[in-house]
Amino acid sequence: MFGLGVPELIIIGIIILLIFGAKRIPEIGKGIGGAIREFRGIGKELQGPKPKTKKSKVKKLIQEENDAESSIEAKVAKKVIEQVPGAKKVMEINDKVNKVKEIIG
C-alpha cells in the first residue's frame, strides 16, 4: 500500500500526535469516520436501480442525475466541513490563496 511500512506509519502517527495533540485526535477520527459513512451512503444512493426508457427520457434522467450529483457534492462538502475539525479553516485559507493567485496572475 503506497510503499509505506510500519516505521513510516509510526513516524506519521507521531507527527500527527505532535501537530494535533492527544485530545483532538479522537475528534478528528470521529469526523473522518462520519465523512466516510456519508460517502458510502451517497455511493449506495447512486447505485440504485436505473429504469430502462426511451432516448428522450434517458436524456432527461441524465440531466437529473447531473443536477443531483452537484447537489450531492454540495451536501458532502457541507458534512465534511461540519464534521472534520479544522476543515472550515482550511477552506477559508484555500479561498484566500485563490484570491491572491487571481490578483497576482
LINBEL-V135673 format. One record per residue. N is the residue number from 1. RES is the residue in three letters. PHI is phi in degrees with one decimal (NA if undefined). Layout:
BEGIN
N;RES;PHI, N;RES;PHI
END
This chain:
BEGIN
1;MET;NA, 2;PHE;58.3, 3;GLY;71.2, 4;LEU;-95.5, 5;GLY;-102.0, 6;VAL;-63.2, 7;PRO;-61.3, 8;GLU;-65.4, 9;LEU;-65.2, 10;ILE;-64.8, 11;ILE;-63.0, 12;ILE;-61.9, 13;GLY;-61.6, 14;ILE;-65.2, 15;ILE;-63.0, 16;ILE;-62.7, 17;LEU;-62.0, 18;LEU;-69.0, 19;ILE;-72.4, 20;PHE;-96.5, 21;GLY;86.9, 22;ALA;-69.1, 23;LYS;-76.5, 24;ARG;-86.0, 25;ILE;-60.6, 26;PRO;-62.3, 27;GLU;-63.8, 28;ILE;-64.7, 29;GLY;-61.3, 30;LYS;-64.3, 31;GLY;-65.0, 32;ILE;-66.4, 33;GLY;-62.0, 34;GLY;-63.9, 35;ALA;-65.5, 36;ILE;-64.7, 37;ARG;-61.0, 38;GLU;-64.7, 39;PHE;-60.9, 40;ARG;-63.9, 41;GLY;-62.0, 42;ILE;-66.8, 43;GLY;-61.0, 44;LYS;-66.9, 45;GLU;-63.7, 46;LEU;-71.3, 47;GLN;-91.0, 48;GLY;-63.1, 49;PRO;-64.9, 50;LYS;-111.2, 51;PRO;-73.0, 52;LYS;-93.5, 53;THR;-136.9, 54;LYS;-72.5, 55;LYS;-61.1, 56;SER;-63.9, 57;LYS;-71.1, 58;VAL;-64.8, 59;LYS;-60.9, 60;LYS;-64.2, 61;LEU;-65.0, 62;ILE;-62.7, 63;GLN;-62.6, 64;GLU;-63.4, 65;GLU;-65.4, 66;ASN;-62.9, 67;ASP;-63.9, 68;ALA;-65.6, 69;GLU;-63.6, 70;SER;-66.0, 71;SER;-71.7, 72;ILE;-65.4, 73;GLU;-61.6, 74;ALA;-64.8, 75;LYS;-64.0, 76;VAL;-64.3, 77;ALA;-60.1, 78;LYS;-63.7, 79;LYS;-62.9, 80;VAL;-62.6, 81;ILE;-62.6, 82;GLU;-71.0, 83;GLN;-95.0, 84;VAL;-94.2, 85;PRO;-62.8, 86;GLY;87.9, 87;ALA;-67.1, 88;LYS;-64.2, 89;LYS;-63.5, 90;VAL;-62.5, 91;MET;-64.4, 92;GLU;-64.4, 93;ILE;-63.8, 94;ASN;-61.4, 95;ASP;-62.6, 96;LYS;-63.8, 97;VAL;-62.0, 98;ASN;-63.9, 99;LYS;-64.1, 100;VAL;-64.0, 101;LYS;-61.8, 102;GLU;-64.2, 103;ILE;-68.3, 104;ILE;-70.6, 105;GLY;-135.5
END
